[in-house]
Amino acid sequence: MSFPDDPRLIEAKAISISEVIDRLGIAGLKRMANELIGPCPLCGGRDRFGINLRTCAFLCRKCDLRGGDQIALAMGVLNMDFKGALRWLCGDKPAHLDQAEIDRRRKRAAEADRKQQEAQDRYRRKAIADARVIWKNARPGHLGIVPAYLEARGIDPSLLSGIPDALRFIVDHPYVKKIGRDYVTAHRGPCMIAGILNMAGELTAVHQTWVDINPPHSKARIAHEGELLPAKLVRGSKKGAAICLHTPDRADTLVMGEGIETTLTALIADPFPNAAYWAGVDLGNMAGRMRRVKGKRYSGFPDMSDSVAFVPPSWVKRLVFIMDGDSDPAMTRAKLECGLQRAMALRPGLKGQIVRAGEGVDLNDVLVESA
């Protein structure tokens, strides 16, 4: 048995974690800030295994291989006890990968993956079903609080050719959000409901914006136990879908902003005649998954294996993304470039363009301030 004053313990701890990784033959790890991320040496789970180069802590989120130092890493990968791993690290024992242990962990990880995927599929189906019920229960937007909310955001409804069919409302709608382990109804009140459609025209989600019941009917202030909550929530599956606010006949240009207000602001300005105006819900949905590139925090290059990312319809010949200025400009620009490059790769001949609202503001901020 090894004791705390065993010189081999000090020697083992003095070995750099990078050297231990090399000696164990762990391959395919990529540097991300202070961590190495990649396939687990036991279960092979892609991007599930990480080692902190500063603290030496490691974890596989798939097979639960975990620990906090060089000795623990050798114990886990080689299936050794503490004494055996210490001897191996100090050069007294050759490495031996226990194939039976590797097979056992991979089988367990595959089963965990299967169950997780089934749970995600069930949740997605329920979320879409919930969204369709909410949409069915909502009333046409021109009948309720939607015009007042848009006016509070500086958007004069008279400048639109009617309230878009994509916008509805519910007079008394519950604000339900998961906080901790529980679902909490933190608020009830009038709510603007926007339909989110996939490229097949099917409603797969709704975007919900709670509105203050009192004039001027801006966004509702919602709090739970002293913590302010966002007044907007999405229910359903938004991936690859959009809020189709305005789609004229024979349009060949698609202008897309993140939010409803930003996109309607662009529609009022109408810089592109006979263009369609859709809201992408959020940057991540507009961009899809981004490819990791060594040395870059945000590469701006699309991961083309993301088969459900947003791609515009085939009639779109020009895709214009509106870049808000109220978030990290490097991150925002990279995500928009990622989405444009994906679309241009999958729609040959498509032209892409980014239009920036201004420093520190989104396009709707500009409209409100000018009003």
C-alpha positions, 0 to 999 in steps of 0.5 A: 500500500502507498502512503502519503509520504511515498516518494512515488506519489510525489513523482507521479503528481509531478508528471504533466497531465499532457505527458500522461495523456500521451503515455496512455495513448488518448487520441483525438483531443482538441484544445478548447481554452484550458481544456482538452475535449474529444473522444473518451478513451474508454467509451469513445463518446464524441466530444463527451470527454474533457480534461482540464489542463490546469486542475487535471480534473477529467470527466466523460459525460457518457460513461462517467469516467472521472477523477482529479489527477494523473493517478486517477486518470491512469486508474480509470483508463487502465482499470488499475487500482491505486497501487498499480497506477502509481507503479505504472506512472513511475515506470515500474509496470507496462501499460495494459488496456483492459479490453473487457472493461472498455467493452463493458463501458461502451455497452453501458454508454450506448444504452445510456445514449439510447435512453437519452435519445428516446427521452429527448424524442418524447419531450420534443413530441410533447413540446410540439403538441403543446405548441399546437394547442397554444396556437389553436387556442390563440385568436387573430392578432388584430383583435387583441393586444398585439397592435398596442404592443407593437406600437409600444415598440415603435412599430406603427401598425398602420404602416404594416399591410395588416397585422401578420397572420403569424401573430395571434394573442391569448387574453390570459396565458400562463407563464410556465418555466422550469426553475430547478426541478419544478415547473413554476407558473410565475405569471398570467396575463395577455400574451402575443403568440407567434407561430414558428413554421418549419420549411414544410409549412408545419407549425412546430413551435410558438414564440410567446411574448407576455404583454403588460396589461396596463398602457402603454402595453410594453413587455410584462415585468415577470419575477419569481422569488425576486429574480427577473425572468425574460418576458419571452419563451418558446415552446416546441421545436424551433430548430430550422424553422422561422416566424414567417411575418411577410411573404409576398408573391414572387419574392426572391429576397429573404430578410431575417432578423432574430426577433419579431420586433427587429424584423417588423422594423425592417419591414416598415423600412422596406429596403428590399422591394418585394422581399419576404421578412421572417424572424429567425427566433435566435442567433443559434437557430439562424446559424446552426452548429458552427465548426470548431477551428483551432485557435479561433473562439468563433470560426464562422464556418458551418458544421455541415453535419448539422442536418436540421439547421435553418436553410432558406427555401429554394425560391430565395436568391438573396438572403439578408441577415440583420446584425443586432449591435446589442450583443458580442459583435465577434460572436454575432458576426461569426454566427451570422456568417456561419448561417450564410455560408451554410445556406450558400453551400446548400443553395448554389447561386444564393447571395448572402449579406449582413446588415448591421443595425448600429453599435450597442443597439438592435434595429428596433432600438433605433426605431424607438429612439427616433420615434 
